C-alpha cells in the first residue's frame, strides 16, 4: 500500500424539519445556501460541496431565490455544488418501495435539470437500510452507495464492501463512520496534527484501502470556509499523508479501484452496534404512521391504477397532480419527518401534508371514476361500476355507499347474473337530492332530461355486494332493480360467529377462541391485547425496570350482527391501566382505556378481520395486539419493499451488548410493509395490517405475533434509557401530542391460517386486502353542488365492461402509472419469493419494453414475457399510441 490519503467530504446535513419546523429551516437555508454559493464561486480551491444529496432543499431555496438559479446551475454542472439523487432523504425501512422510487425519480429529474446528479445512494443519517436498496439503486443506474447507521460486526467487519439485494443486484458501499468526523478540526497546528493522528488510529483497521474518508459538516452547519487552509496546514504537519477535498463519487471510485479483497453482504442493516438505528421508531406517533401507510396504499393500489385505466380509455392523466401528492408524501418521508421524532409543532405540519395528500388523491380518483362513468351509456339511472384494480380475475365482498331507487333491491349485470347483496343501512334522501339537483338540469347535453320525472324515491344506503369474476384490471357496470322484501337478519345476542373457515367465540371473561374448521384445530385464547410500560421517547421503545405486562379487561358488552354475507362480533371493554410509569411500578391502576373491537367473518373468505378503536387515557406505555399460536417459531416472515424477508426471532447479542458498548440494544422489533407471519411444518399464521407497520415475535416458545397498536411518549428525546444508554437522541423536549392522550386510535388487522408458509400466497392475500374492489355510481342526479357540477359528454361511447390488461404468473403488482414526461404507461410488479425465480407474461396491451426503475427503456419484450429473479422488481413500459383528450 502506498502513501495514506485522507479524503475530505465537505457537506451539510440539512434536515428540512425536526425539532424545528420546515418554515424555520427554509428561512435559515437562505442565509446558509447564499454563503455556500458565493464562497464556491470566489474560491476555486474549495473544490466541491455536497448539499445533502436531496434536491427538495434546493427547490425550496430557488422558490424564494429565483435570481440564484443560473448561478446554482453553473455550480452543479461543474460538479462544485453536488446534489441528488434524492428528493428528500428517506428512512428506507418505514416507507413503501414506490415511495423510494418516486423519491429517486423526482430527485434525479430535478438534479438533471440543475445540471448533474450525484450517482450515489447517499443516506448519511437514515435509521437503518432495507436490503432492497442495492436493487433500487441499480434501477437508476447507480453503482455506489454510502450510509452510516445499521452496521454490526456480525454483518460486515470493514467500512467498504459490496452489498447486494436478493435478486443479485450489487453496489459498492462506503459505511460512513460519522458524517461529522472532520466537522470541527482544530485551528492550532499541533492540536490539528494530534486530532488527525488519533482519528486515523481509530479508523485504520476498519478502512483498509489506503484512502480514509472524513466528513466536514454536520446537521444544519454552514460551509467551513477555511477548510482548504486547514488541509494545507495538515499537509505541513503530516507530510507523509495526502489530503484532498473530494466528492463522494470520485472517492468511491478510487476506493473500489484499490486492491483490497472486499467483503460481500446480502441483507438489511438494522443493528445499533456503532450508531443508533432506533429500531422501534416504526410505531412512534401511531396516528401519523397510520396516515402515511394508508395514503401510500391508496396512492399505489387505487389512485394510480384508476387514473391509468382512465388514461388508457382516453382521459387526461393528471401527472402534475400526482407529482404534487407524491412530493407532499416525500416531504413526510424524510428521515426525521417519517420517524415523527419531531417537535409537536413540526408534526402538525406532517399531519397537514398527509391530510392534503389523501384529499387530493381521493378527489382525483373520484373525478376519474366519474369521467369514465359519464361516458358509459345510461340504461339505469342508478347503475354503477365496480372495479378490479389487480391484473388477474377475482371477486370479493364490496362494501360501499350507493343511492337506491327502492328499499329492497337486486343487483345484476347485463348478462342477467344476479349478485347477492345485503343493505345494512338505508335512509330516504329524495327531497334533499331533488332540491339540489333540479336546478342543475341542462348541464348534461340533454335538453329533455327526464330522470327527475321518472325517479320516485332516492335512498342513501350502505350495502354489501358479493362480486363475482371481475376481469383483470377492469370495470363492470351493474344495475339495480326491485326485489321482494327479505327477512331481516339483524343483531343476534350470541357470543360467536362462523363462516366456511372459522368459528370465533368470545367467553364471558373476554377470552377469544378460534376454531379452524378446515384443519379441525382449536386455537384457545387466540387474540388479546397486551399493555406494558415504555420509558422511551419518540425515537425508541425502551423497557422500564420491573416492567409489568397487563391484559385483564372488563367486558362491557358483546353483540353479534349477522347477515348472509358478513358476520361481526362487536366487543366493548375497559382495560384498567396505570396512568404512568410511576403508577405501574406501584401496581396502581387509576385510568381505563375504552376499547371497541369488531371481529368479522365474510362469506367464503379465509381472513378474520379485526377493527380496533382505542381511546387512550394513559402515558408511558405501549399497547399491542397479540395473536397466540401453537407454532414454535424459529424465524419470522414479513414483506418488505418488492419482496419478503426472513428474520431471526432471537438475537444472541442481547446477552452481551452492554459489555461490548453497543449504542443500542439489539431487538427483534421489526418493520414490514403489510404482513408478518410465523410457520412450522403443519401450520402458518399471517397477520396483515394497514395500520402501524411494526411486529415482534414473542412468547417463551416464540409462538406469539405482537402487532404494535401505539406507544405513548411524553418526550422527544430522553437520556440513559435501559435499551439505549447515554445522551438523549434529538433533544429533551416535551411532546404532549405524542402522548396520544384522549386520542382515538383506529387500527385494522386481518388474520389468516394456512397449511404452510408460501411467499407468493401471503403477498397476494395482503395485496388483495389492501386493494379492495371499489365502485362508483355516476348518476345524473348527483350533478349538483354537493358533488360539483360537470358538463357530461354528449357521446357515451365507452363499453359497459372493460379490461385493460392481464398479467399471468406468480407476481405482485406494485402500481400502474403514466411515465413521467412521456405518453407511455408504466406497469411495475415483483416476485415476492426469495427462493424461487418466477416468470410472467402480459396480455391485452401492446408495445411492451422492459425498463429500469427510472422509467428508461432497456429492450423490447420478446413474446411479452419476463423472467423475474428472487425478490426482484420489474418495470414494463407500454408505448401507448392512442390520442388523449
Buried (B, 14 or more C-beta within 10 A) or exposed (E): EEEBBBBBBBBBBBBBBBBBBBEBBBEBBBEBBEEBBEBBBEBEEBBBBBBBBBBBBBBBBBEEBEEBEEBBBBBBEEBBBBBBBBBBBBBBBBBBBBBBBBBBBBBBBBBBEBBBBBBBBBBBBBBBBBBBBBBBBBBBBBBBBBBBBBBBEEBBBBBBBBBBBBBBBBBBBBBBBBBBBBBEBBEEEEEBBEBBEEBBEEBEEBBBBBBBBBBBBBBBBBBBEBBBEBBEBBBEBBEEBBBBBBBBBBBBBBBBEBEBEBBEBBBBBBBBBBBBBBBBBBBBBBBBBBBBBBBBBBBBBBBBBBBBBBBBBBBEBBBEBBBBBBBBBBBBBBBBBBBBBBBBBBBEBBBEBBEBBBEBBBEBBBBBBBBBBBBBEBEBBBBBBBBBBBBBBBBBBBBBEBBBBBBEBBBBBEEEEEBBBBBBEBEEBBEBBBEBBEEBBEBBEBEEBEBBEEBEEBBBBBBBBBBBEBBBBBBBBBBBBEBEEBEEEEEEEEBBBBBEBBBBBBBEEBBBBBBBEEBEEEBEEBBBBBBBBBBBBBBBBBBBEEBBEBBBBEBEEBBBBBBEBBBBBBBBBBBBBBBBBEBBBEEBBEBBBBBBBBBBBBBEBBBBBBBBBBBBBBBBBBBBBBBBBBBEBBBBBBBBBBBBBBBBBEBEBEEEBEEEEBBBBBBBBBBBBBBBBBBBEEBBBBBBBBBBBBBBBBBEEBBBBBBBBBBBBBBBBBEEBBBBBEEBBBEEBEBEBBBBBEBEBBBBBBBBBBEEBBBBBBBBBBBBBBBBBBBBBBBBBBBBEEBEBBEBBEEEEBEBBBBBBBBBBBBBBBBBBBBBEBBBBBBBBBBBBBEEEBEBBBEBBEEBBBBBBBBBBEEEBEEBEBEBBBBBBBBBBBBBEEEEE
